[in-house]
Amino acid sequence: MKRTLALGGVAAGLLASALVTTQPASAAGDVASDPLASTGIQAKNVAAFWLAENAANLIAATPYDVETTVPSKHVSTGGPTADTKPGVVPAIGDEKATTSTSKNVNLPKTTGKVFFADGFENKGTFWNPKWVAKNPHWCTATSVQSNYRNLVATAGSCVYNTETNSATMNYWVFVPGYYQGKTPWGVYVGKQAFTHYDYDVYEDGDRNYAFVTVYNGLTLNGPDQSAPVSKVEVTEAEYRTYWENSGRLLLAGAEKDAAHKWHFYIWKFKDAGRLGDNVGGQGIAYNQKVGQSVYVFGYPSGSHPDGNAAFSGKTLKWTYGKTFAASASAIKAEELVGVKSSFTGEGSLGSAWISQYKNTRRLGYLNGVTIGVSDTDKNKRYDTSVSPYFDGETYGVYKAAANLWTGSIA
């Protein structure tokens, strides 16, 4: 899908953040919620789908190409406005104020990739299936603060399927620190997705963000999937129970021994623990003045309009700048913010915009997520990224997701 945006910019002064206890502008009716993997069996199947065959489906995934193309014409609309008082939610570990300095930009552990697919097909046998993903894709996402340390933030278009209008993406997982098939802190299966009602129903670009609760992380055989899959032998009856409950039986297999006797197995997952305990979680800032400085962390991929492939999408990258007001009438977005950035669109969707980033602790306040990129000077190189403005309604969606327990499914 290609979308045309018109950008405008107005800069304002910086705002020093402080913990503020204000009520969000969003009422319960503004929050849309949809299930991803509702049961432990479903979640294990999703994890198995991505971890099987030495994470072949993760490796085969391509950046999600809900492409944004932006003309150079600027349209100033005065910029977004706060709907309540400014406020922040501190990052995990930063509930008490800390100070630190660093000359280098240390990349956050909180950022990773989310993966999803249209479906899968069996390239193996009935008893020993080899499940191959159909159209596996990925976006960028980040771990954020929550009561149970189990919450991920990304672009709404990386969770809700605006291409097919079929509710949410399928087989949705978050892999923090992903690199070439490596899952250093495990795979975190999405349980429930939250976005603004206006994005879920009307695809309103001003509300193109989502928060997803995830189960405890899962691993099969270590972070690099190098060891054999751990299996537990079960009876045929137990095996068939898994078949009936899981639908596709990604969790198990069967094989004959030398005496031609069947043996039935179920994969044994390991609990990797809670997301926030393993990688931390960024805080949340909302109703901030336009003009603040932010770091943008993401996995850009694809090429610039001139064909130059500046990024591979294999490693986490960053840019830095001050936000300015922007609009995008083509996607019904009148209150966006932009930042100067060379990130290409593919892969960078969902990139984390973090203000007041502390280099030594690698934490700050999430204050935006990339939903598109722009070539504003017509030199065929993307130079701007855009995000919804995080206001009290964003905070309302966040709060709806931030206090829900998920737990272990291993």
Residue pairs with C-beta under 8 A, 6 or more apart in sequence:
1 66
1 67
1 162
1 163
2 67
2 68
2 69
3 66
3 67
3 68
3 69
3 328
3 330
3 331
3 372
4 69
4 70
4 71
4 330
5 68
5 69
5 70
5 71
5 326
5 327
5 328
5 330
5 331
5 333
5 372
5 374
5 386
6 70
6 71
6 73
6 74
6 75
6 327
6 328
6 329
6 330
7 70
7 74
7 75
7 326
7 327
7 328
7 336
7 338
7 374
7 376
7 384
7 386
8 74
8 75
8 76
8 77
8 79
8 325
8 326
8 327
9 74
9 76
9 79
9 324
9 325
9 326
9 338
10 76
10 78
10 79
10 290
10 324
10 325
11 290
11 291
11 322
11 323
11 324
11 325
12 79
12 289
12 290
12 291
13 289
13 291
14 289
14 291
14 292
14 293
15 86
15 288
15 289
15 292
17 86
17 88
17 285
17 288
17 355
17 356
17 365
18 88
19 87
19 88
19 89
19 90
20 85
20 86
20 87
20 88
21 87
22 84
22 85
22 87
22 392
23 84
23 392
24 84
24 392
24 393
24 395
24 396
24 399
25 83
25 84
25 391
25 392
25 393
25 395
25 396
26 196
26 392
26 393
26 394
26 395
26 396
26 397
27 396
28 400
29 197
30 196
30 197
30 198
30 393
30 396
30 397
31 194
31 195
31 196
31 197
31 396
31 397
31 400
32 194
32 195
32 196
32 197
32 199
32 200
32 201
33 192
33 193
33 194
33 400
33 401
34 160
34 167
34 168
34 192
34 193
34 200
35 168
35 191
35 192
35 193
36 168
36 172
36 189
36 190
36 191
36 192
36 193
36 212
37 43
37 45
37 46
37 172
37 189
37 190
37 191
37 215
38 191
40 215
40 409
41 242
41 245
41 246
41 251
42 246
43 189
43 191
43 215
43 218
43 409
44 189
44 218
44 246
44 250
44 251
44 267
44 269
44 409
45 246
45 247
45 248
45 250
45 251
46 171
46 172
46 173
46 189
47 173
47 187
47 189
47 218
47 269
48 220
48 250
48 251
48 267
49 57
49 117
49 120
49 131
49 133
49 171
49 250
50 57
50 58
50 115
50 171
50 173
50 175
50 187
51 58
51 183
51 187
51 218
51 219
51 220
51 225
52 130
52 131
52 229
52 250
53 130
54 181
54 225
54 226
55 181
55 183
55 225
56 132
57 115
57 117
57 120
57 131
57 132
57 133
57 136
58 115
58 136
58 175
58 178
58 181
58 183
59 180
59 181
60 133
60 136
61 115
61 117
61 133
61 136
61 137
61 138
62 136
62 137
62 138
63 137
63 138
63 139
63 299
63 301
63 302
63 313
63 346
63 347
63 349
64 137
64 138
64 139
64 157
64 158
64 346
64 347
64 349
65 137
65 302
65 345
65 346
66 157
66 162
66 163
66 349
67 345
67 346
68 345
68 371
68 372
68 373
68 374
68 386
69 305
69 375
70 372
70 373
70 374
70 375
70 376
70 384
72 375
72 376
72 377
72 378
74 376
75 327
75 329
76 325
77 325
77 327
77 334
77 335
78 325
79 290
79 324
79 325
79 335
79 337
80 290
80 325
80 335
80 336
80 337
80 389
80 391
81 335
82 287
82 288
82 289
82 391
82 392
83 287
83 391
83 392
83 393
84 287
84 391
84 392
85 287
86 285
86 286
86 287
86 288
86 289
87 285
87 286
87 287
87 395
88 283
88 284
88 285
88 286
88 365
89 145
89 283
89 284
89 285
89 365
89 398
89 402
90 145
90 283
91 145
91 280
91 281
91 282
91 283
91 361
91 363
91 364
91 365
92 145
92 149
92 276
92 280
92 281
92 363
93 280
93 361
93 363
94 283
94 358
94 361
94 363
98 358
98 361
100 358
100 359
100 360
100 361
101 359
101 360
102 359
102 360
103 359
104 359
105 295
105 318
105 320
105 359
106 359
106 360
106 362
107 297
107 316
107 318
107 362
108 142
108 280
108 282
108 297
108 352
108 354
108 357
108 362
108 363
109 176
109 177
109 185
109 279
109 280
109 362
110 142
110 143
110 144
110 176
110 279
110 280
110 281
110 282
110 352
110 362
110 363
111 140
111 141
111 142
111 143
111 176
111 177
111 297
111 298
111 316
111 352
112 140
112 141
112 142
112 143
112 174
112 175
112 176
112 177
112 178
112 279
113 138
113 139
113 140
113 141
113 174
113 175
113 178
113 299
114 138
114 139
114 140
114 141
114 152
114 154
114 158
114 159
114 172
114 173
114 174
114 175
114 190
114 212
114 350
115 136
115 137
115 138
115 171
115 172
115 173
115 175
116 136
116 137
116 138
116 158
116 169
116 170
116 171
116 172
116 173
117 133
117 134
117 135
117 136
117 137
117 169
117 170
117 171
118 133
118 134
118 135
118 170
119 133
119 134
119 170
120 131
120 132
120 133
120 134
120 171
120 248
121 131
121 132
121 134
122 129
122 130
122 131
122 132
123 130
123 131
123 132
124 130
124 131
127 253
127 254
127 255
128 253
128 254
128 255
129 248
129 249
129 250
129 253
131 248
131 250
133 171
138 299
138 347
139 154
139 155
139 157
139 158
139 347
139 349
139 350
140 154
140 158
140 297
140 298
140 299
140 347
140 348
140 349
140 350
140 351
140 352
140 370
141 152
141 153
141 154
141 158
141 174
141 212
141 350
141 352
142 152
142 153
142 154
142 282
142 297
142 352
142 366
143 151
143 152
143 174
143 176
143 275
143 276
143 279
143 280
143 281
143 282
144 151
144 152
144 153
144 211
144 281
144 282
144 283
144 284
144 366
144 398
145 151
145 276
145 281
145 282
145 283
145 284
145 402
146 213
146 276
146 281
146 401
146 402
146 403
147 402
147 403
147 404
147 405
148 274
148 276
148 403
148 404
148 405
148 406
149 274
149 275
149 276
149 277
149 281
150 188
150 213
150 214
150 215
150 216
150 274
150 275
150 276
150 404
150 405
150 406
151 211
151 212
151 213
151 214
151 275
151 276
151 281
151 401
151 402
152 174
152 188
152 190
152 211
152 212
152 213
152 214
152 275
153 209
153 210
153 211
153 212
153 282
153 352
153 366
153 369
153 398
154 209
154 210
154 212
154 349
154 350
154 369
155 208
155 209
155 210
155 349
155 350
155 369
155 370
155 371
156 195
156 196
156 199
156 200
156 207
156 208
156 209
156 210
156 371
157 208
157 349
157 371
158 169
158 210
158 349
158 350
159 168
159 169
159 172
159 190
159 193
159 195
159 210
159 212
160 167
160 168
160 169
160 193
160 195
160 199
160 200
160 210
161 167
161 168
161 169
162 203
168 193
172 189
172 190
172 193
172 212
173 187
173 188
173 189
173 190
174 187
174 188
174 190
174 212
174 214
174 275
175 183
175 186
175 187
175 188
176 184
176 185
176 188
176 275
176 278
176 279
177 183
177 184
177 185
177 279
179 314
179 315
180 314
181 224
181 225
182 223
182 224
183 219
183 223
183 225
184 223
185 217
185 223
185 272
185 275
185 278
185 279
186 217
186 218
186 219
186 223
186 272
186 273
186 278
187 217
187 218
187 219
187 272
188 214
188 215
188 216
188 217
188 218
188 275
189 214
189 215
189 218
189 409
190 212
190 213
190 214
191 212
191 213
191 214
191 215
191 406
192 212
192 213
192 401
192 404
193 210
193 211
193 212
194 210
194 211
194 212
194 213
194 397
194 398
194 400
194 401
195 207
195 209
195 210
195 211
195 397
196 204
196 207
196 209
196 393
196 394
196 397
198 204
198 206
198 207
199 207
199 208
199 209
199 210
202 332
203 331
203 332
204 331
204 332
204 333
205 328
205 331
205 332
205 333
205 336
205 371
205 388
206 332
206 333
206 334
206 335
206 336
206 388
206 389
207 388
207 393
207 394
208 331
208 333
208 369
208 371
208 388
209 369
209 371
209 388
209 390
209 394
209 397
211 397
211 398
211 400
211 401
211 402
212 401
213 401
213 404
213 406
214 275
214 406
215 406
215 407
215 408
215 409
216 271
216 272
216 273
216 274
216 275
216 406
216 407
216 408
216 409
216 410
217 271
217 272
217 273
217 274
217 275
217 278
218 269
218 270
218 271
218 272
218 409
218 410
219 269
219 270
219 272
220 229
220 230
220 267
220 268
220 269
220 270
221 227
221 228
221 229
221 230
229 267
230 267
230 268
230 270
231 253
231 265
231 266
231 267
231 268
232 265
232 266
232 267
232 268
233 263
233 264
233 265
234 242
234 252
234 264
234 265
234 266
235 264
236 262
236 264
238 264
238 266
239 252
239 254
239 264
239 265
239 266
242 249
242 251
242 252
242 266
243 249
243 252
251 266
251 267
252 264
252 265
252 266
252 267
253 264
253 265
253 267
254 262
254 263
254 264
254 265
255 262
255 263
255 265
256 262
256 263
257 263
269 409
269 410
270 410
271 408
271 410
272 278
275 281
280 362
280 363
282 352
282 354
282 363
282 364
282 365
282 366
283 363
283 364
283 365
283 366
284 365
284 366
284 367
284 390
284 395
284 398
285 355
285 356
285 365
285 366
285 367
285 390
286 367
286 390
286 391
286 392
286 394
286 395
287 390
287 391
287 392
287 395
288 355
288 367
288 390
290 323
290 324
290 325
290 337
290 389
291 322
291 323
291 324
292 322
292 323
292 355
292 367
293 320
293 321
293 322
293 323
293 355
294 320
294 321
294 322
294 323
294 339
294 353
294 354
294 355
294 357
294 367
294 368
295 318
295 319
295 320
295 353
295 354
295 355
295 357
295 364
296 318
296 319
296 320
296 321
296 339
296 341
296 343
296 351
296 352
296 353
296 354
296 370
296 385
297 316
297 317
297 318
297 351
297 352
297 354
298 316
298 317
298 318
298 343
298 347
298 348
298 350
298 351
298 352
298 370
299 311
299 313
299 314
299 315
299 316
299 317
299 347
299 348
299 351
300 310
300 311
300 313
300 317
300 343
300 344
300 345
300 346
300 347
300 348
300 351
301 311
301 312
301 313
301 344
301 346
301 347
301 348
302 309
302 311
302 313
302 344
302 345
302 346
302 347
303 309
303 310
303 344
304 310
304 344
304 375
304 380
304 381
304 382
305 375
305 380
305 381
305 382
306 379
306 380
306 381
308 381
310 342
310 344
311 317
311 343
311 344
311 347
313 346
313 347
317 343
319 339
319 340
319 341
319 342
319 343
319 385
321 339
321 340
321 341
322 339
323 337
323 338
323 339
323 353
323 367
323 368
324 337
324 338
324 339
325 335
325 336
325 337
325 338
326 336
326 337
326 338
326 384
326 386
327 333
327 334
327 335
327 336
328 334
328 336
328 372
328 386
333 388
335 388
335 389
335 391
336 371
336 386
336 387
336 388
336 389
337 368
337 386
337 387
337 388
337 389
338 374
338 384
338 385
338 386
338 387
339 353
339 368
339 384
339 385
339 387
340 383
340 384
341 373
341 382
341 383
341 384
341 385
342 381
342 382
342 383
343 351
343 370
343 373
343 382
343 385
344 373
344 382
345 372
345 373
345 382
348 370
348 373
348 385
349 370
349 371
349 372
350 369
350 370
351 369
351 370
351 385
352 366
352 368
352 369
353 366
353 367
353 368
353 369
353 370
353 387
354 364
354 365
354 366
354 367
355 364
355 365
355 367
356 364
356 365
357 363
357 364
358 364
366 390
367 390
368 387
368 388
368 389
368 390
369 387
369 388
370 385
370 386
370 387
371 386
371 387
371 388
372 385
372 386
373 382
373 384
373 385
373 386
374 382
374 383
374 384
374 385
374 386
375 381
375 382
375 383
375 384
376 383
376 384
377 383
388 394
